[in-house]
Amino acid sequence: MDAGKTQVQRSLSLGGSSAMSDDHPKATQTTKGMKQVSASSGRRSLASRLGLRQNSRVASAAVTTLLTLFVFTLDKLILDFQPDLSFSWLLDDDCLLFYLLGIGAGYVFFSTRDGNSKPTKSAKSSKAELAVIKCEADSTPQLSLVTGRGKSFDSSEGDSTGRHCESPSFGKPGSASRLNYLLNQAMAKDSAVRAARILPNLESEGWISDTTSYNIVIRGLANCGKLRQAEAFLEKLFEQGLQPNEHTYVGLMNACMKADDSESAEHWMKKMLAANVEATNISYSLLIHACARLGDVSRAEVWLRRMVDQGITPSAANYNSFIHACSLQCRADLGEKWLQEMVGRGLEPSVMTFTALIDACAKSLDLLRAERWMEHMIGSGVEPNVVSYSTMINACAKVGDLARAEYWYAKMETKDVQPNAYTYSGLINACAKVQDVKAARKWLARAESAGSALDAVIYGCVINACGKVGDAEGAMSVYRQMRSNGIRSHIVIYSSLARPFAYMGDWEAVEEIANEMTQDGLKMNDYFLYTMLLAYSRAKPRQAQRAERKFIEASEQGVQTNERIFKALSSAVGRQRALQLTQSHGSRSPTSKG
């Protein structure tokens, strides 16, 4: 009993010190990492929890014996058995079978589970990962592989406080597959920096790395925007005597594409080809898409032709990218040309293909052509989806054809296609185009009743429709309705909301809107300044002093004067005074000379 009590006290003492250490932030980080590794490495045996070596069969048998005696004694006590001091009851015949079964089963369990068996792969990996976590807890929380001056350094060099993260001992070096497993585990937790620490640390312990190891780190760093660090690991790959493959460069190209930097993506493509790495459809498609999403059809076409010259057949996705680029250039005719080439290669257009072409027609303000391709898609047996119908409705809205927009909405309903926020936005825009406020509010109510995920853009369309017809109160009502639904506003909505009040000369209402905009953390832009100056100029009487103060305040905040602002300021304070104000605050009038 005294031994058991001592063991419990020792456990409580250890638990207390653990709790105290959790107060330290780095100890907390280490504790969390150790818990994660413990959970991933599987259940621990009872012997290991009691501090005994897992490969000790004698210890396992001893623990089993003690537990058996304890359980049986407890059972006797519960049955109101009164043991004597001789302890002869422990050797009763009734107890012998129980002892043999309990001890034998426990011995077999511990010997087969722990015994002298070799650690599993996951246990080894967890041990290595635990050592890495311990190393991370003693190092800086952020890792920069390349300094501002471009000097490379390793995480083991220490942090800004001068401390060094000693390389942990991992025992026997592991294989590349085990190393890659650890790196993938780190990447699964969205920690590219952690993976970047693990790789050099394990290499310093003699672990084997391969091209895949570096690809994992390069891709992770590139995806989170750390391109310079990713490039540094590419250089380390060469220093290790490894050869890059297509996936090495694809990670960098993909990051450049996400940053809308097609030139850098082309740079890495050329680097890959110069390194004699064979490019496949993956690389070419990525580069074509990078150029096409920026509307650069000519550059995308150059890479398409080079891909064909290499004997690689373009896919339907490649042509979809081209048609999308044509929509950005408002070139429906060019989009049709690429569709014809696509069909000529034996590729089947998909719903995405037709939708992109309809969008190109919409941006070209060619409603008849858009409807023709919509009918062609349906006639080809390709079922339009919600994006297709919404794009078609948007094409009607751009030319102000509310009747056709409602026609395609009804067509969508007959096909049991559920509308979304973009669908209702197109319908409300069509109403705003023809200044039909009543219809706009009707469609807004239908969108709310349908439970669609509405945003500020849809409400802004209705507010804009009210503003165009001078319905200031209606605009404010819709705005309050939007805020009551928990939707935040933005600068465009505030400008649309203030515009009808400004034309009425209600500068007080405009200032209230400006104050609410400031409370939302939004800064004034040139258009809102123009709206405020317009309100001051149309007020009865004119508010010249307020106009001056607001103009000076906006100028100090960096708002630049343009032709529209100068005209509104001149209307509020007079042309001569407007010239003086623009000149004294570092912004000259667009109409002034010299």
Disulfide bonds with the S-S distance in Angstrom:
Cys135-Cys165 1.75
